[in-house]
């Protein structure tokens, strides 16, 4: 069995990938513009005074600059990692994309203040069925899975490879769990961010 998996790089200048002819499903677009972007949640961004989340002016300024960069890509699918679940941040970010996108968000467990967001251009895609894959690890990492007619979109963020002996093991376990999910989808086209 061969998987139809599309990997999307997370590099800002190279984050946009257009996949012509990926889908041959009735009603699906023949070209899909996908971006994957790690937002670096303000609660994790280190500054000279601690964390960026300690200063609303700073995180709000960065958010003000980030939203137009994402919008300029004119993506059909937007996969975001390290989406911060602070109420004002969340409201401001999501209102910038509503109603043009269906928005799915998933916060990590363990009282982690960040998670994932997946946005689908409303004019191209139905709402879809959203579920969350919990890797059940001490990093509380997750994956978002959105089922659409004829395709599946997966958004995940593995553990950052810190200089510890545990992180490579954790990343391998996360990859194995994700692989099990993908193999269970059969020949369904998959976009993986």
N, C-alpha and C positions, 0 to 999 in steps of 0.2 A: 504494500500500500504506500503510495507517495502522498505526502502532505503538500497542500498548496499554501505554504506559509510565506508571508512577506515580512521581512524584517525592516523596520524603519529606524534609521540612525537617529541619535539624540543630539547631534551636533547642530548648533544654531544655523550656520550657513548651509548645512547639508541636510536639514531635517525634513525637507519637503520631497516627497517621492510621488510621482504620478505613475499609476499602473494601468496603461491602456490595455483594454481587452481582458482584464482579469475576470470579470463577471460576464456570464452569458445568461443571466437570469432575466426573465421577462420583467420589465419595469425597472431594472437596476441600471444605473448609469454605466456607460461603457468605459469611462475614465473616472478615476477617483483620486482626489488630491488629499493626501494624508500627512499630518504633522504629528510628531511626538516631541514633547517639550517638558523638561524637568524645570519646574518653577523655582526650585530651592526655597522651600517654605521659610518665611521669616523666623519661625521658631528654631530653625536649624542654621540660619546664616549668622556667622560670627562677625562681630564688629569690634571696634576699639572699646565700646562700652558694655559689651556682653553679647546679647542676641538682638538681631534687628527687630524682633517682635516686641522688644522693650520700648521702642520708639515708633509710635504710630505715624509720625510725619515721614520717617524713613521708609517704612514698608509701604505706605500709601504712595509715596513718590515712585518707588520701584514698580508698584502695581500700575500706576499711571503710565509708565513707560513700557511695561510689558504687554498690556492689553492691545495697543495698536500694532505691535510687532506680530502678535498672533493673528489679529484681524487682517493684516496686510497679506498674509499667506493665502487668503481666500480658500481655506481648506474645507473639504467636505466632511472630513473626520478629524477631530482634534483629540489627541490622547495626552493627558497631562499627569505628571507625577509630582509628588510633594505639594499637592493642593492643600492649602492651609484652611482649617475649619474654624477660624476665628469668625464670629458672626458678621462683623462689618466688612472684612476682607471677602468673605464668601458672597455676601449680598452684592457688593460692588462688582466683583468679578462676574458673577452669574448674570446680573442685570445688563452687563455690557454685551452679552451674547443672546439674551432672550429678546424676542421670540424667534430669532432666526435659526436657533439650534435647539435640538432636544438635548437636555443635560442629564447625565447620570453621574452621581457622586458616590464614593465609598470611602468611609473613614476607617483607618486601621484600628484594630482593637488595642487593648492594654492602655487605654486613655492616651494614646498617641494623638497629637493635635493635627496630624496631616493624613493624607490619603491620596486617592486618585479621582480624576474627573475625565469623563469621556463625553464629547459633544458631537452630535450628528446634525448635519445641515437639514433643517426641517423640510425644505423644499424638495429634497432628494430621497429622504429615508422615512419610513414609518417609525413610530416610537420604539418598537423593538422590545424584547424581553431581556431585562437586566438581572444578572445575578453576580454574586461575589464568591470567588474561590479563596478560602482562607488556607494559607500554607501551614497553619498550626505550628508556628515556630516562635522562639522567644523574641524575634524581631517584629512579630505581629504583621508580617508582610501579606499582601493580598493581590488578587488579580480581579479585574472587572471583565465580565463576559457579557456581550450583548449579541443576542440572536436576532438576526434579520432574515427576511425571506431569501433563502439561497446563500447566505454567508454568515460568518461569525466574526466579531471584532473582539480582540483581547487586548487589554491594557494592563501592564504590570510594572512593578518596580522592585527588582531584587535587592537584597541587602547590599549596602555599599561595601566594597572590599577593603575594610579597615585593615590595619596591620596587626591582625590577630590571627591565631590559628583556627578560630571558630568560623570566621566569615566565609572562607572558601568552602567549608563543609556545608554551611547553611545555604549558600548560593547553589551548590550542587543539588541539595535536597529540594530547593525551590524549583529548579529547572526540571528535576525528575517529576515533581507533582504537576507542573505545567505540561510536561510532555504527555503524562497520562491523560490529562484533560483533552489535549489536542488530538491524540490518537483516538480517543473516544468519539470524536466528531466525524470520523470516517473521511469521505471525500469532499466534505463541505469546504468551500473556499474560506480561508482564514486570513485576516489581517492582524498581525501581532505587533504591538508596540511595547 
